[in-house]
Amino acid sequence: MPRQRKFFAGGNWKMNGNKKGIDDIIHFLNADCVDPNVEVVVAPPAVYLEYVRQKLNPQIGVAGQNCYKVASGAFTGDISADMIKDVSCNWVILGHSERRNVFGESDKLIGEKVKYALSVGLNVLPCIGEKLEEREAGKTEEVVFRQMQAIIDNISPNEWNRVVIAYEPVWAIGTGKNATPEQAQEVHKGLRNWLSKKVSSEVAEKVRILYGGSVTAANCNDLAAKPDIDGFLVGGASLKKDFITIVKSGSK
Ligand SMILES: O=C(CO)COP(=O)(O)O
């Protein structure tokens, strides 16, 4: 069956890499990750955004991993959506679980960041996901719907075509323990139903929902086969050639 939505493969490099390592990644991305059926976007650390943008095939997108909620000012250590745009990058990841849980970002702040990044014209990749204790307490939907509410409140109807959602259960990130295809499908379907009620059936049908959390070359095909999994946000495996297999899983 053809896919309803264009497959999306995101590589979140997190705080990894140096110029030499990045050159190696760019080499295999340009050689093997350009696929008409798959939208590929990589997110290098902020200091390398421009370097990567200049060397990467223009068909591959480049994302910031985070940005603040205003254009400029006294916010030492941060970058703005305007700066990401200024170095010709079109995407930004917002509300990643490491921003939420290591750096203490709130739903409210993430919502404000989504609003601002969209207002300057970036495409945004807001992330949501429950912790292990929340899943075990049966609170997965309660948590992801709460996180999503703070996001959807900040998206205008005409901006939804610049939004791709990433569901990343915290317990699956960097642990080697991925959600099973069935677990991920269940949450993605629940999110789509919820979006249909809270936003519109059109948005629910069109918006891509990515899965993230220990995606590898070994498990990507089974995950990609699920109808509501429209792609991946990949951490560790996006630094390796395994990413090629992951990209291609969307082209089957
Ligand atoms: O956080 C992630 C992507 O944003 C997932 O990380 P891993 O693929 O390393 O588990």
The ligand as a MOL file (V3000), in Angstrom:
LIG
                    3D

  0  0  0     0  0            999 V3000
M  V30 BEGIN CTAB
M  V30 COUNTS 10 9 0 0 0
M  V30 BEGIN ATOM
M  V30 1 O 16.3220 11.3050 21.1760 0
M  V30 2 C 16.3080 10.7120 20.1010 0
M  V30 3 C 16.1550 11.4420 18.8450 0
M  V30 4 O 15.7770 12.7580 19.0410 0
M  V30 5 C 16.4910 9.2540 20.0480 0
M  V30 6 O 17.7740 8.9440 20.4610 0
M  V30 7 P 18.3330 7.4530 20.2410 0
M  V30 8 O 17.9900 7.0630 18.8090 0
M  V30 9 O 19.8050 7.5570 20.4760 0
M  V30 10 O 17.6140 6.5860 21.2170 0
M  V30 END ATOM
M  V30 BEGIN BOND
M  V30 1 2 1 2
M  V30 2 1 2 3
M  V30 3 1 2 5
M  V30 4 1 3 4
M  V30 5 1 5 6
M  V30 6 1 6 7
M  V30 7 2 7 8
M  V30 8 1 7 9
M  V30 9 1 7 10
M  V30 END BOND
M  V30 END CTAB
M  END
